[in-house]
Amino acid sequence: MNISIIGTGYVGLVTGTCFAETGNHVICVDIDKAKVEGMQNGKMPIYEPDLDTLFERNLKAKRLTFTTHLKEAVEKTDIIFLALPTPPNEDGSADLSYVLKVADELGRLLTSYKVIVDKSTVPVGTAEKVRAAIAANCKVDFDVVSNPEFLREGFAVDDFMKPDRVVIGTSSARAKKVMEDLYKPFVRQGNPVYIMDERSAELTKYAANSFLATKISFMNEIANICEKMGADVDAVRIGIGADQRIGKRFLFPGIGYGGSCFPKDVKALVQSSGEFQYDFKILKSVMHVNETQKLTLLHKLKKHFSKLDGLKIALWGLAFKPDTDDIREAPSLVIIDELLKHKVALSVYDPAAMENVAKIYGSRVYFATNEYEALQDADALIIATEWSEFRTPDFKEIKKRMTKPVIFDGRNLYSIEQMQQEGYTYFSIGRKDLIQQ
């Protein structure tokens, strides 16, 4: 099939590359000329495991091309995906200006039947708005489909190539056939394709992310109460996770969720619910819990040291989760902001996200070349992201580099017993604090 992807952000680039991998011819469109030129020359604009291999292969095979010309892409393709940003407005609602602007342009460019697919995460009713924007200037038949993405950063290629499910929102039999044919290579093992109306498809994405965010915040609340009651959150997590109605995933406590999806989508669902005169109380609480949870380690740090001014702190992990360079809404940024207020000397390390963080903080933060260099003469180590390489470090080297072996672990990477044997003062989430004399 001939496909165009409008927008080459995270979702657009993964979508376009993976469709090309199954033999489709894909044209990716972006208004950023420098970015397009870079991709034409094989430069990946994002970090995502395994995507570079598929990107290079399909670029070389000429199944994946890039352009700044929307008209060219529309003329050459039959299915047009809208993978455009929908950033939050000040009130938390999704900004649809990018989506509707392109829809307006499409109405002026369509000369034959096309399927227009909303791939961006958009509020309920957006398909209708897109349809109206196109129809205002269009004289040919077209269909608008809602096809939300369910990609996890760090696992996006696998999620796209082997999806748990594919959700297609359409009331058109013609568009339904086109979309089912398009996704056939990805569901050969019998993974379900759910056909539903457009509004239900749009809400499905928001509901899924909001439920997962709720699960995370609930577990963080359990972790907080474990500390007060003298219980161990790891034991509680295992105990409740064995219940098949609950499941084992998303039960790990920490310092809050971040990224481009959960914070934005929870806010958007709360806001859009308000537009329908519904007060979504649970999600409001989820947002509040998540923001306060990002400060948990700082409270422990202040309690332990009493005075932070003049300390040197090492920070491992900047991305909101491992295997990505995405720092949007990352807990690490909240930690950095607070520590800088106290005139703390801050040395940080992350395998992928340091360049993005450097754009924000510049010389106010020292960016180490590896995790051990970040520890040199540090009074404490904070762990904010659970990168695999942080899970089994050289504890003797850590102790050698630091002034005192003190760790504030926001992801519970180490066991209390191990830290006791290694002689560390160790603070984690939902477990007893270990203070060595």
KEMARMAR-311077 format. One line per field, with one value per residue (C-alpha): residue number from 1; z, x, y. Coordinates in Angstrom, 3 decimals, decimal comma. Layout:
! residues N
mivo	NUM;... .
up	Z;... .
east	X;... .
north	Y;... .
***
This chain:
! residues 437
mivo	1;2;3;4;5;6;7;8;9;10;11;12;13;14;15;16;17;18;19;20;21;22;23;24;25;26;27;28;29;30;31;32;33;34;35;36;37;38;39;40;41;42;43;44;45;46;47;48;49;50;51;52;53;54;55;56;57;58;59;60;61;62;63;64;65;66;67;68;69;70;71;72;73;74;75;76;77;78;79;80;81;82;83;84;85;86;87;88;89;90;91;92;93;94;95;96;97;98;99;100;101;102;103;104;105;106;107;108;109;110;111;112;113;114;115;116;117;118;119;120;121;122;123;124;125;126;127;128;129;130;131;132;133;134;135;136;137;138;139;140;141;142;143;144;145;146;147;148;149;150;151;152;153;154;155;156;157;158;159;160;161;162;163;164;165;166;167;168;169;170;171;172;173;174;175;176;177;178;179;180;181;182;183;184;185;186;187;188;189;190;191;192;193;194;195;196;197;198;199;200;201;202;203;204;205;206;207;208;209;210;211;212;213;214;215;216;217;218;219;220;221;222;223;224;225;226;227;228;229;230;231;232;233;234;235;236;237;238;239;240;241;242;243;244;245;246;247;248;249;250;251;252;253;254;255;256;257;258;259;260;261;262;263;264;265;266;267;268;269;270;271;272;273;274;275;276;277;278;279;280;281;282;283;284;285;286;287;288;289;290;291;292;293;294;295;296;297;298;299;300;301;302;303;304;305;306;307;308;309;310;311;312;313;314;315;316;317;318;319;320;321;322;323;324;325;326;327;328;329;330;331;332;333;334;335;336;337;338;339;340;341;342;343;344;345;346;347;348;349;350;351;352;353;354;355;356;357;358;359;360;361;362;363;364;365;366;367;368;369;370;371;372;373;374;375;376;377;378;379;380;381;382;383;384;385;386;387;388;389;390;391;392;393;394;395;396;397;398;399;400;401;402;403;404;405;406;407;408;409;410;411;412;413;414;415;416;417;418;419;420;421;422;423;424;425;426;427;428;429;430;431;432;433;434;435;436;437 .
up	0,000;-0,431;2,887;4,049;7,639;8,481;11,374;12,173;15,926;18,047;16,939;13,306;12,784;14,482;12,568;9,195;9,664;10,823;7,972;5,527;7,123;5,897;2,276;2,117;0,468;3,079;2,681;5,920;5,895;8,222;8,026;9,599;6,597;8,587;10,242;6,904;5,325;8,263;7,967;4,212;5,010;7,558;10,744;13,392;15,277;18,285;20,462;20,413;20,662;17,381;15,379;13,785;12,158;10,533;9,611;7,784;6,021;4,637;3,757;1,727;0,070;-0,782;0,881;3,397;2,120;3,610;2,300;3,358;0,568;1,755;-1,730;-3,116;-0,335;-0,689;-4,437;-4,161;-1,270;-0,492;3,319;5,180;8,864;11,057;13,669;14,788;18,243;20,524;23,395;26,480;26,711;29,992;31,200;30,360;27,235;24,059;21,522;18,186;16,145;14,366;13,493;12,255;10,277;8,316;7,907;6,356;3,940;3,055;2,040;-0,595;-1,842;-2,123;-5,717;-5,161;-2,348;0,633;4,136;6,685;9,937;13,298;14,894;17,381;20,813;20,522;22,546;21,838;18,867;17,034;14,072;13,496;13,641;11,205;8,862;8,948;8,353;5,298;3,919;3,999;0,982;-0,500;-3,478;-3,399;-1,107;1,882;5,253;8,632;10,924;14,539;15,067;18,427;19,111;22,125;21,973;25,021;24,701;24,840;23,360;20,528;17,655;19,298;20,325;16,750;15,021;17,528;18,949;21,855;19,903;17,072;17,620;14,529;14,872;11,746;10,580;6,937;5,466;2,792;5,303;7,529;4,671;3,913;7,559;8,084;5,005;6,203;9,611;8,443;8,565;12,186;13,538;11,848;15,241;15,988;18,021;17,908;15,697;17,357;15,098;16,865;16,356;16,200;19,574;21,380;19,740;20,795;24,383;24,485;24,303;27,057;29,233;28,863;29,787;32,596;34,116;34,057;35,606;38,302;38,992;39,399;41,719;43,788;44,284;45,270;47,893;49,191;49,327;51,363;53,868;54,062;55,406;58,129;59,072;58,985;56,058;52,988;49,694;47,744;49,725;49,283;45,553;45,096;47,201;45,249;41,860;42,118;41,840;38,140;38,385;39,302;37,496;38,142;35,835;36,845;40,540;41,126;43,411;42,613;42,332;39,937;36,267;33,521;29,763;26,872;27,395;30,941;32,289;29,133;28,626;32,242;32,174;28,825;29,977;33,123;31,056;28,333;30,996;32,461;29,082;29,362;32,934;34,575;37,505;37,175;40,845;40,686;37,964;39,756;42,750;40,481;39,211;42,737;44,047;41,123;41,605;45,331;44,738;42,666;45,858;48,001;47,784;48,439;51,698;52,717;51,639;53,662;56,723;56,595;56,000;57,643;55,496;51,772;50,991;50,117;49,463;46,312;45,011;42,218;40,169;38,119;35,512;33,735;31,253;32,593;32,047;30,797;27,114;25,953;25,814;26,608;29,591;29,311;32,779;34,134;37,960;37,591;36,442;39,588;41,671;39,813;40,138;43,890;44,492;42,511;44,758;47,664;45,906;45,700;43,407;41,068;38,964;36,707;34,360;31,960;29,054;26,565;27,892;28,899;25,699;26,199;29,828;28,917;26,730;29,875;32,544;30,678;32,973;36,150;36,195;35,608;33,026;33,782;31,167;33,099;36,260;38,391;37,429;38,570;42,067;42,615;46,078;46,209;49,592;48,310;45,227;43,980;41,525;39,432;36,441;36,467;33,621;33,499;33,986;37,364;38,678;39,334;39,860;41,474;45,064;46,101;43,374;44,463;48,065;46,955;44,957;47,459;50,676;52,433;51,042;51,047;48,390;47,837;45,497;43,771;41,889;44,560;42,535;45,480;48,377;51,953;52,857;50,121;51,153;54,772;53,813;51,638;54,486;52,874;54,300;52,033;51,474;49,087;48,424;50,660;52,627;55,871;55,819;56,470;58,369;59,088;62,227 .
east	0,000;1,003;0,934;1,803;2,547;2,050;4,371;7,658;7,679;7,938;4,622;4,907;8,431;7,772;4,502;6,025;9,108;7,153;4,646;7,565;9,035;6,048;6,515;4,433;5,734;5,716;6,214;6,804;6,010;7,402;7,706;11,194;13,535;16,680;15,039;13,803;17,232;18,797;16,387;16,935;20,628;19,989;20,041;17,605;16,034;14,934;16,354;14,325;15,811;15,789;14,181;17,489;17,910;14,464;14,922;18,210;16,934;13,781;15,519;18,022;15,203;13,476;10,273;10,691;11,106;10,825;9,577;8,407;5,810;2,351;0,836;3,348;2,631;-1,150;-1,052;1,074;-0,687;-4,067;-3,924;-2,908;-1,979;-2,108;0,635;0,746;1,409;-1,567;0,146;-1,827;-3,279;-2,982;-6,245;-5,059;-7,180;-5,554;-4,475;-5,900;-4,608;-1,915;-4,360;-7,109;-4,691;-3,495;-7,092;-7,987;-5,043;-6,034;-9,479;-7,879;-5,547;-7,707;-8,620;-9,590;-10,809;-8,449;-8,613;-7,520;-6,375;-6,114;-3,057;-2,470;-4,040;-7,072;-10,222;-13,583;-15,217;-11,979;-12,743;-15,890;-13,939;-11,344;-14,081;-15,751;-12,467;-11,689;-15,238;-15,329;-13,006;-13,249;-15,270;-14,355;-15,198;-12,993;-13,222;-11,813;-10,708;-9,565;-6,647;-5,001;-1,472;-0,470;3,302;5,541;8,704;11,625;9,480;7,751;9,005;7,916;4,602;3,885;5,073;3,334;0,429;-1,715;-4,646;-5,430;-8,280;-10,005;-12,765;-14,865;-18,457;-17,412;-17,324;-14,909;-12,438;-12,812;-11,645;-8,664;-7,543;-7,995;-5,877;-3,216;-2,889;-3,074;0,722;0,801;-1,922;-1,054;-0,824;-4,433;-4,098;-7,458;-8,516;-11,371;-13,705;-15,800;-17,215;-14,827;-15,751;-15,259;-11,856;-10,781;-11,864;-10,207;-6,743;-7,416;-9,084;-6,173;-3,478;-5,536;-6,160;-2,452;-1,628;-4,207;-2,613;0,805;-0,462;-2,428;0,702;2,677;0,044;0,357;4,137;3,764;1,456;3,785;6,519;4,240;2,838;6,141;5,096;7,200;5,732;7,581;5,797;2,460;3,090;3,779;0,781;-1,738;-0,102;-0,803;-4,501;-5,295;-7,936;-5,162;-2,090;1,618;2,308;2,429;2,616;6,191;6,320;8,549;8,765;5,880;5,127;6,223;6,656;4,621;1,493;0,298;0,468;-0,987;-3,708;-4,908;-5,185;-6,977;-9,528;-10,245;-10,698;-12,834;-14,989;-15,605;-16,827;-19,516;-20,340;-18,645;-16,252;-13,632;-12,621;-10,388;-8,163;-7,848;-6,534;-4,192;-2,629;-2,225;-0,634;1,773;3,001;3,596;5,294;8,011;9,124;9,329;13,090;13,698;11,773;13,943;17,078;16,197;15,325;18,612;20,939;18,815;20,698;21,290;23,282;26,872;26,265;27,313;24,646;24,967;21,886;21,568;18,820;17,241;14,790;11,289;11,871;14,727;15,477;14,406;15,839;12,435;12,524;9,012;7,423;10,364;10,628;14,362;13,620;11,588;14,482;17,045;14,949;14,570;18,230;19,410;17,260;19,384;22,675;23,568;26,436;24,784;26,491;24,258;24,455;21,999;22,821;20,585;18,941;21,801;21,773;18,099;18,639;21,679;19,428;17,512;20,190;23,429;26,411;24,319;24,602;27,707;27,160;29,393;30,807;29,675;27,801;30,928;32,393;29,147;29,803;33,185;33,155;29,350;27,625;24,680;23,413;19,835;18,510;15,618;15,474;15,782;18,265;19,518;23,133;22,247;20,835;24,129;26,776;30,194;29,291;32,949;33,630;30,602;31,808;35,331;34,116;31,643;32,386;29,881;27,903;24,392;21,810;18,295;16,731;13,552;13,091;13,872;16,682;18,445;17,362;17,573;19,610;22,162;22,580;23,056;25,772;27,511;27,460;25,265;22,820;19,898;16,519;13,922;10,174;7,702;10,381;12,224;15,069;18,527;20,823;24,306;25,984 .
north	0,000;3,628;5,464;8,951;9,912;13,579;14,376;12,627;12,782;9,668;8,138;9,181;7,872;4,539;4,112;4,982;2,822;-0,227;0,031;0,199;-2,920;-4,961;-3,864;-0,699;2,455;5,216;8,950;10,839;14,559;17,221;21,013;20,969;21,053;20,309;17,321;15,981;16,363;14,575;11,642;11,489;11,074;8,350;10,416;9,215;12,157;10,063;7,313;4,112;0,585;-1,402;1,417;2,419;-1,004;-0,909;2,752;2,134;-0,993;0,616;3,863;1,856;-0,128;3,182;2,055;4,901;8,460;11,944;15,260;18,703;18,791;17,756;17,971;15,472;12,995;13,298;12,740;9,585;7,843;6,294;6,242;9,394;9,146;12,232;11,794;15,397;16,851;17,518;19,349;20,344;23,829;25,705;24,169;20,643;20,227;18,890;21,499;20,345;23,272;21,232;18,455;20,766;22,945;19,922;18,708;22,061;21,738;18,181;19,370;21,570;18,817;15,691;14,781;11,136;8,882;8,675;7,256;9,840;8,242;10,009;8,390;11,195;10,892;13,132;13,915;12,342;14,045;14,881;12,608;14,624;17,886;16,548;15,360;18,768;20,623;18,484;18,573;22,366;22,487;18,991;17,739;14,029;11,120;10,397;8,663;9,610;6,787;6,815;4,423;5,175;3,999;1,926;2,252;2,061;4,096;1,693;-1,117;0,723;-1,418;-4,656;-3,093;-2,022;-5,192;-7,504;-5,488;-6,721;-5,348;-2,964;-0,508;0,895;3,441;3,805;3,649;3,131;-0,383;0,830;2,285;-0,789;-3,049;-0,797;-0,727;-4,469;-5,188;-2,759;-4,432;-8,068;-8,605;-7,468;-9,761;-13,060;-14,801;-13,983;-10,808;-9,050;-6,169;-4,307;-2,355;0,269;3,731;6,679;8,163;4,875;4,416;7,912;7,310;3,873;5,420;7,956;5,326;2,885;5,403;6,895;3,467;2,639;6,006;5,279;1,900;3,534;6,255;3,735;1,655;4,737;5,501;1,926;2,400;5,574;3,913;0,889;3,140;4,470;1,044;-0,817;-3,031;-3,918;-2,748;-5,442;-8,135;-6,353;-5,946;-9,642;-10,572;-8,516;-9,088;-12,820;-11,995;-12,396;-9,678;-7,222;-8,571;-8,072;-5,140;-1,477;-2,354;-1,193;1,855;4,790;8,547;9,084;8,629;10,997;11,020;12,315;10,206;9,573;13,152;14,680;12,091;12,113;15,909;15,832;13,256;15,263;18,414;16,841;15,147;18,586;19,780;17,097;18,266;15,287;15,688;12,924;12,814;9,742;11,159;14,481;12,545;10,557;13,788;15,157;11,952;11,841;15,396;14,929;11,564;13,233;15,016;11,868;11,419;15,105;14,874;11,918;13,774;16,865;14,803;12,900;15,850;18,592;21,148;20,683;23,826;22,973;19,287;17,508;15,143;12,562;11,718;8,552;8,640;11,594;10,063;9,461;5,718;3,512;2,879;6,334;9,851;11,371;13,752;15,165;15,347;13,319;13,176;13,866;17,421;18,128;16,798;18,905;22,068;21,604;20,780;23,795;26,011;24,803;25,556;21,897;20,883;18,409;15,742;13,663;10,705;9,057;6,703;8,554;11,720;14,018;16,036;16,878;17,859;19,966;22,114;23,087;23,439;24,054;24,597;24,642;20,844;18,709;15,962;13,002;10,640;7,571;6,648;6,315;9,674;11,273;9,906;11,546;13,216;13,045;13,142;11,108;9,296;9,653;7,055;8,387;6,002;2,210;1,742;-1,866;-0,839;0,660;-2,624;-4,437;-1,733;-2,109;-1,202;-1,107;1,470;3,503;3,544;4,455;7,473;8,946;10,823;8,559;5,577;7,069;6,116;7,447;4,917;6,081;2,794;0,156;-1,383;-3,003;-5,189;-3,946;-7,045;-6,369;-2,747;-3,784;-6,260;-3,655;-1,124;1,524;3,999;3,333;4,960;3,522;3,662;1,802;-0,055;0,565;3,064;1,627;3,996;2,690;3,925 .
***
